[in-house]
Structures are given as C-alpha cells and as structure tokens.
Amino acid sequence: MTTFGTDISSFQRGLDLSRLRFASFVIAKTTEGTYYTDACYDAWRRQAASLGTLFAWYHFLAGQDVHDQVTHCLEHVGDKTLPGMLDVEPTGNYTPTLQHALDWIDAAHAAGLNLRLAYIPHWLWQQWGSPSLTGLTSRGVYLVSSSYPGGTGTPEALYPGDGAPGWQAYGGVTPLLYQFTDQASDGGQELDYNAHRGSVQQLAAFLHASTPAPDSPAQPPTSPTPTEDNVPAFATGQVTPGPGAVTILCPPPANSGALPWGDVWFSLASDWGDAHVRVAVYTHPSGWKVLDDFVVPAAGPRVIPFGGPLPTNVQKISVKRTVNPDVPLAWLIEAAHR
C-alpha cells in the first residue's frame, strides 16, 4: 500500500488539519537557521496530537554554526521525541554542503533530537558531484526525494505510481519518502504532498515515532491562526539614492511583539538597471545578518533578499547603496498580524 502525507509551513497559514482528506502524516516547519521560528508550528503540533495524526517537525538548514542551529530547533520542537527532518536546500547566498548536513545531523542526535529524515533533492546531490549518501543511513536517517511530474488535483490523482523516477536510489540510498507535487488540492489549499510505500504504522516504526491509533476520535482542533491573522499589513517606499546612501527601516517584529505579529516579508524592486546593495537585518538578541552584495535586477518581479520571511523578532533593516547607486529602487514590507 502507499500512504500519503503533507509538509507544511506558515505559507499554509490557516490550514485546518482536520479538513485534510488524504494526509496520514504531517511534517511541519519549526525553525530555520538560528533566526526564524515558524509561528504556526505549535498549533499544528497540538492539532495533530488531538487528531491522532503521525506528526514530524522539520528544520531548514542555513549557514550558521550547526550547534547553534540545533539549540534553536530544540527550543521550539516542543517534544524532542517527535521525529524530525532536516531540509537541505540553498537559500539566499548560502549553498549547503553534504558535510554541513551531516554535521547538523550529528549535533541533533547528540542533543537528543529524534532526527530521522533528510530532504536532499536529486538536483542538489548532482551539484555536489553525486557523492555517496550512505552517511545518512549509517546515522539512522532516511532520504526524502522530490520530483514533480506536474499537474494539479488531488494527491491520489497526481501520484505517478510506486515505480516513478522519484523512487530511484541515488548516492547508494533509496528514498523512504518521495515528494511528488507542490500543487495537490487538499484542505482548501495547494500543498506539497509526499508518498511512503507502506502503511502509516510502518512509517512510524521507521521514524521511531508513536504509532497513531487508526480510529482515534478527533477532538475539536485548536485553530493555528485566527481569522484576523490572515489580514496582511504592508508599507512601501523608495530606497534613498546616491553613493553610499543608507535607508533604515523598522518592520514589525516577526512572530513576536505585543500584538503579536506573524511572518514579516521584505522585498526590493528596481527599474532601468540592476541595483547592487548591502542588505542587513538586526534581530534581538542575535545581532546582524548581512548580505554584502545583493543584486536587484531590473528585469522580472521584486526579489526577497533572504529567500523567505524575516527572522523572528527582527528589529531593523539597513539598505546601503553600492553599485548603480542612482537606479530607482523600491522596498516593500508585508506582515501578517494577529
């Protein structure tokens, strides 16, 4: 048999797990690097427990020290016996290496985290030079692959079958999970969906997780986000032109503050020519995170300097002009408020 499950993050804000028709397991983002905590994770973890759904967390690997990242993750998983996944993908100016991923896994296990999965896309593995991935299995970690045949519809309709290319071994390892779409319709949203060739009880055994009761009575779920959380707040303006000119912005503190706020997004858009800027964000108490030479192209849509939402409790953003200092350049801040 084949079992389906979804992986989610605050991009799916407002998703009610009790409305999912096809998901026998859920993998939810909890942290990224040392600077970001997903605002929806805790509520989804509680929902999954009340529904008897197999649940796992995932951490998005970034360029900071692995022990610092593991400490950040450990502070937010809620229960370190829950199974977890490491998401290994490039972000911003950082491209992870296999060794960095293995170092994170070792640090996670040393800290007592039940890390059992690693998402390493086939294309990234090829960029690495197609190395052996048996270092995962020797650590008790299973590979998660991805390959999207395309199309939209239900997960069952989109699944290409148990013989699909996404199940093929690479690096000497056969995937335990295969992410086969990012456009599956379920629960009123488009979602990533994964397949496991086996039952949910068998998957739970692989993940060293408690096996959910198949007929567990569902309790009324706690909504991860009230209705007003879906109302975005935004502000926009111009980056000051001129050689070395600096623009300082004070965004809402992401996933914190008296309100509190949810995710905060920062983007830039240029016209007539490519703009080069130094972009830095300050988070209390972690300090500055800096992109020394970020290019904002004239062609195409606006761009997000750090590849995702801003770090939790961000306090300020600094944008300094470098090359092409007089090219018209605009900033946009969007925030989900509660």
Residue pairs with C-beta under 8 A, 6 or more apart in sequence:
1 198
1 199
2 159
2 162
2 195
2 196
2 197
2 198
3 24
3 25
3 195
3 196
3 198
3 199
3 200
3 203
4 22
4 23
4 24
4 155
4 156
4 159
4 193
4 194
4 195
4 196
5 23
5 24
5 25
5 26
5 27
5 54
5 177
5 193
5 194
5 196
6 20
6 22
6 23
6 26
6 27
6 184
6 186
6 191
6 192
6 193
6 194
7 26
7 27
7 28
7 29
7 58
7 85
7 179
7 192
7 194
8 15
8 26
8 27
8 28
8 29
8 40
8 44
8 191
8 192
9 28
9 29
9 38
9 40
10 29
10 38
10 39
10 40
10 262
10 263
10 309
10 336
12 40
12 189
12 191
13 39
13 40
13 224
13 225
13 229
13 230
13 262
13 263
13 336
14 223
14 224
14 225
14 229
14 230
15 40
15 44
15 187
15 188
15 189
15 191
15 224
16 47
16 187
16 221
16 223
17 23
17 26
17 44
17 47
17 48
17 51
17 53
17 187
17 221
18 47
18 51
18 218
18 221
19 186
19 187
19 188
20 26
20 186
20 187
21 154
21 186
21 187
22 154
22 155
22 156
22 184
22 186
22 193
23 53
23 186
23 193
24 53
24 54
24 200
25 53
25 54
25 55
25 56
25 196
25 200
25 203
26 44
26 48
26 53
26 54
26 55
26 56
27 55
27 56
27 57
27 58
27 85
27 117
27 194
28 38
28 40
28 41
28 44
28 45
28 48
28 55
28 56
28 57
28 58
29 38
29 41
29 57
29 58
29 59
29 60
29 87
30 37
30 38
30 41
30 57
30 58
30 59
30 73
30 76
30 77
31 37
31 38
31 59
31 60
31 69
31 72
31 73
31 76
32 38
32 59
32 60
32 62
32 91
32 308
33 60
33 61
33 62
33 63
33 64
33 69
33 72
33 311
34 62
34 64
34 65
34 68
34 69
34 71
34 72
34 286
35 62
35 64
35 72
35 283
35 286
35 289
35 311
35 312
36 60
36 254
36 308
36 309
36 310
36 311
36 312
37 72
37 76
37 255
37 312
38 255
39 225
39 255
39 262
39 263
40 224
40 225
41 57
41 76
41 78
42 76
42 78
43 222
43 223
43 224
43 225
44 55
44 224
45 55
45 57
45 78
45 79
45 82
46 221
46 222
47 53
47 221
47 222
47 224
48 54
48 55
49 55
50 218
50 219
50 220
50 221
50 222
51 216
51 218
51 219
51 221
52 212
52 213
52 214
52 216
52 217
52 218
53 212
54 200
54 203
54 204
54 207
54 209
54 211
54 212
55 82
56 82
56 83
56 84
56 85
56 116
56 117
56 207
56 209
57 73
57 77
57 82
57 83
57 84
57 85
58 84
58 85
58 86
58 87
58 117
58 119
59 69
59 73
59 84
59 85
59 86
59 87
59 104
60 87
60 89
60 91
61 69
61 86
61 87
61 88
61 89
61 96
61 100
61 101
61 104
62 69
62 91
62 94
63 94
63 96
66 100
66 103
66 104
66 106
66 107
67 107
69 104
69 107
70 104
70 107
70 108
70 111
70 113
71 111
73 84
73 108
73 113
74 80
74 111
74 112
74 113
77 84
77 113
80 111
80 112
80 113
80 114
81 114
82 114
82 209
83 114
83 115
83 116
83 117
83 207
83 208
83 209
84 108
84 113
84 114
84 115
84 116
84 117
85 115
85 116
85 117
85 118
85 119
85 144
86 101
86 104
86 105
86 108
86 115
86 117
86 118
86 119
86 141
87 119
88 96
88 101
88 118
88 119
88 120
88 124
89 96
89 119
89 121
89 124
90 96
90 124
91 306
91 307
91 308
92 291
92 305
92 306
92 307
93 291
95 127
96 124
97 128
98 120
98 128
98 131
98 133
98 135
101 118
101 120
102 135
102 136
102 139
105 115
105 118
105 136
105 139
105 141
106 139
108 115
109 115
109 139
109 140
114 207
114 208
114 209
115 141
116 140
116 141
116 142
116 206
116 207
116 208
117 141
117 142
117 143
117 144
117 176
117 177
117 207
118 136
118 141
118 142
118 143
118 144
119 144
119 146
119 179
120 133
120 143
120 144
120 145
121 145
121 146
122 145
122 146
122 147
122 170
125 131
125 133
125 170
125 171
130 170
130 171
131 171
132 171
132 172
133 143
133 170
133 171
133 172
133 173
134 171
134 172
134 173
136 142
136 143
136 173
137 173
142 175
142 176
142 177
142 206
143 171
143 173
143 174
143 175
143 176
144 175
144 176
144 177
144 178
144 179
144 194
145 166
145 167
145 170
145 175
145 177
145 178
145 179
146 166
146 178
146 179
146 180
147 164
147 165
147 166
147 178
147 179
147 180
148 179
148 180
148 181
148 182
148 183
149 158
149 160
149 164
149 180
149 181
151 157
151 158
151 181
151 183
152 158
152 183
152 184
152 185
152 190
153 184
153 185
154 184
154 185
154 186
155 181
155 184
155 186
155 193
158 180
158 181
158 183
158 184
158 193
159 180
159 181
159 193
159 195
160 166
160 180
162 197
164 178
164 180
166 175
166 178
166 179
166 180
167 174
167 175
167 178
167 197
168 174
169 175
176 196
176 203
176 206
177 194
177 195
177 196
178 194
178 195
179 192
179 193
179 194
180 193
180 194
180 195
181 192
181 193
182 190
182 191
182 192
183 190
184 190
184 191
184 192
184 193
185 191
186 193
196 202
196 203
200 211
200 212
200 214
201 211
201 214
204 210
204 211
204 212
205 211
225 262
225 338
226 338
228 337
228 338
229 262
229 336
229 337
229 338
230 336
231 336
231 337
232 334
232 335
232 336
232 337
233 252
233 334
233 335
233 336
233 337
234 332
234 333
234 334
234 335
235 332
235 333
236 330
236 331
236 332
236 333
237 330
237 331
238 328
238 329
238 330
238 331
239 245
239 247
239 268
239 275
239 277
239 319
239 321
239 329
239 330
239 331
240 246
240 247
240 321
241 321
241 325
241 326
241 327
241 328
241 329
242 321
242 325
242 326
243 321
243 325
244 320
244 321
244 322
244 325
245 320
245 321
245 325
246 318
246 319
246 320
246 321
247 318
247 319
247 320
247 331
248 316
248 317
248 318
249 266
249 316
249 317
249 318
249 319
249 331
249 333
250 315
250 316
250 317
251 264
251 266
251 310
251 314
251 316
251 317
251 333
251 335
252 259
252 261
252 264
252 333
252 335
252 337
253 260
253 261
253 264
253 313
253 314
253 315
254 261
254 262
254 263
254 264
254 309
254 310
254 311
254 312
254 313
254 314
254 335
255 261
255 262
255 263
255 312
255 313
256 312
256 313
257 313
259 337
259 338
260 338
261 335
261 336
261 337
261 338
262 335
262 336
262 337
262 338
263 309
263 310
263 335
263 336
264 309
264 310
264 314
264 333
264 334
264 335
264 336
265 304
265 309
265 310
265 333
265 334
265 335
266 281
266 304
266 305
266 306
266 310
266 317
266 331
266 332
266 333
267 302
267 303
267 304
267 305
267 331
267 332
267 334
268 275
268 277
268 279
268 294
268 296
268 302
268 303
268 305
268 319
268 329
268 330
268 331
268 332
269 296
269 301
269 302
269 303
269 329
269 330
269 332
270 296
270 297
270 298
270 327
270 328
270 329
270 330
271 298
271 327
271 328
271 329
272 298
272 327
272 328
273 298
273 324
273 327
274 295
274 296
274 297
274 298
274 324
274 327
275 295
275 296
275 298
275 321
275 323
275 324
275 327
275 329
276 293
276 294
276 295
276 296
276 322
276 323
276 324
277 294
277 296
277 319
277 320
277 321
277 322
277 329
278 290
278 291
278 292
278 293
278 294
278 318
278 319
278 320
278 322
279 290
279 291
279 294
279 305
279 306
279 317
279 318
279 319
280 288
280 289
280 290
280 291
280 317
280 318
280 320
281 288
281 289
281 306
281 310
281 311
281 314
281 316
281 317
281 318
282 288
282 314
282 315
282 316
282 317
282 318
283 289
283 311
283 312
283 313
283 314
283 315
284 313
284 315
286 311
289 306
289 311
291 305
291 306
293 322
293 323
294 305
296 303
296 329
297 303
298 327
302 330
302 332
310 317
317 333
319 331
321 329
